[in-house]
Amino acid sequence: MFLELGRRFGQKDVSGYGKVPLNIFFDGDDKAWSGYSNVILRLATYAEENSVEYLTIGTELNNLNHAIEADKRWVKLIYQIRQRYTGKLIYTHNFKGDSDLKKSEKTMSWLWLILWV
């Protein structure tokens, strides 16, 4: 179903290409961050106005796991989202097979506390 919807909007199915190595990182460039913030805040307002039950505010990539913990801009952004949206927030944290779940427990607790407070 989702592949068909994607094709209707001109998106190409890339599921057969395998893994794509990406090197995405936050480098302190507030231009990209402010663009993301503006979009997610507009989505939060839309979600509240339309009684959306869940709002995904981010999807993690393996190489960003450590950067999210250290970036204090997330705390401010989640506070701003909460001023607009009263539903449940989701943040997807990615784990590979070799991920150390014990080590990531601190990260998940931190995210859980912020997202559900």
C-alpha positions as CSV (number, residue, x, y, z in Angstrom):
1,M,0.0,0.0,0.0
2,F,2.7,2.5,1.0
3,L,4.8,1.7,-2.1
4,E,1.8,2.4,-4.3
5,L,1.1,5.7,-2.5
6,G,4.7,6.7,-3.0
7,R,4.6,5.9,-6.7
8,R,1.5,8.1,-7.1
9,F,3.5,11.0,-5.7
10,G,6.5,10.3,-7.9
11,Q,8.7,8.5,-5.4
12,K,10.9,5.7,-6.6
13,D,11.0,2.4,-4.8
14,V,14.6,2.0,-3.5
15,S,14.0,-1.0,-1.3
16,G,16.1,-3.2,-3.6
17,Y,19.2,-1.1,-3.4
18,G,20.3,-2.4,0.0
19,K,21.9,-0.2,2.6
20,V,23.0,3.3,1.9
21,P,25.9,4.6,4.0
22,L,25.0,8.1,5.2
23,N,27.1,10.4,7.3
24,I,24.6,12.8,8.7
25,F,25.5,14.9,11.7
26,F,24.6,18.1,13.6
27,D,27.5,20.5,13.1
28,G,26.1,23.4,15.0
29,D,24.5,24.9,11.9
30,D,21.4,26.6,13.3
31,K,20.0,27.2,9.8
32,A,19.2,23.6,9.2
33,W,17.9,23.2,12.8
34,S,15.6,26.3,12.6
35,G,14.2,25.0,9.3
36,Y,13.4,21.7,11.0
37,S,12.0,23.4,14.1
38,N,9.6,25.6,12.0
39,V,8.3,22.5,10.1
40,I,7.8,20.4,13.2
41,L,6.0,23.2,15.1
42,R,3.7,23.7,12.2
43,L,3.0,20.0,12.1
44,A,2.4,20.0,15.9
45,T,-0.2,22.8,15.5
46,Y,-1.9,20.9,12.6
47,A,-1.9,17.7,14.7
48,E,-3.5,19.4,17.6
49,E,-6.2,21.0,15.4
50,N,-7.0,17.7,13.8
51,S,-6.9,15.6,17.0
52,V,-4.0,13.4,15.8
53,E,-3.2,10.9,18.5
54,Y,0.6,10.5,17.8
55,L,3.2,12.9,16.4
56,T,6.6,11.6,15.4
57,I,9.1,14.4,16.0
58,G,12.2,12.5,14.8
59,T,13.6,9.3,13.5
60,E,17.1,8.4,14.6
61,L,20.0,7.2,12.5
62,N,22.7,5.1,14.2
63,N,25.4,7.7,13.8
64,L,23.3,10.4,15.5
65,N,22.4,8.5,18.7
66,H,25.2,10.1,20.8
67,A,24.6,13.6,19.3
68,I,21.0,13.7,20.3
69,E,21.9,13.3,24.0
70,A,24.3,16.2,23.9
71,D,22.1,18.6,21.9
72,K,20.2,20.8,24.3
73,R,18.1,22.2,21.4
74,W,15.9,19.2,21.6
75,V,14.7,20.1,25.1
76,K,13.7,23.5,24.0
77,L,12.0,22.2,20.9
78,I,10.0,19.6,22.8
79,Y,8.9,22.3,25.2
80,Q,7.7,24.4,22.2
81,I,5.9,21.3,20.7
82,R,4.2,20.7,24.0
83,Q,2.8,24.2,24.0
84,R,1.0,23.4,20.7
85,Y,0.3,19.7,20.9
86,T,-1.3,17.7,23.7
87,G,-1.2,14.2,22.1
88,K,1.5,11.6,22.4
89,L,5.0,12.2,21.0
90,I,7.1,9.6,19.4
91,Y,10.8,9.7,18.8
92,T,12.2,6.6,17.0
93,H,15.6,5.5,18.3
94,N,17.4,3.1,15.9
95,F,19.3,0.1,17.2
96,K,21.5,-2.1,15.0
97,G,22.2,-5.7,15.9
98,D,25.5,-4.7,17.5
99,S,24.0,-1.9,19.6
100,D,24.7,-1.9,23.3
101,L,21.3,-1.7,24.8
102,K,22.7,-1.3,28.3
103,K,24.7,1.7,27.2
104,S,21.7,3.2,25.4
105,E,19.4,2.7,28.4
106,K,20.5,6.2,29.7
107,T,19.6,7.7,26.3
108,M,16.2,6.1,26.2
109,S,15.4,7.1,29.7
110,W,16.4,10.6,29.0
111,L,14.2,10.7,25.9
112,W,11.3,9.0,27.7
113,L,11.4,11.5,30.5
114,I,11.4,14.5,28.1
115,L,8.8,13.1,25.7
116,W,6.3,12.1,28.3
117,V,6.6,14.8,30.9
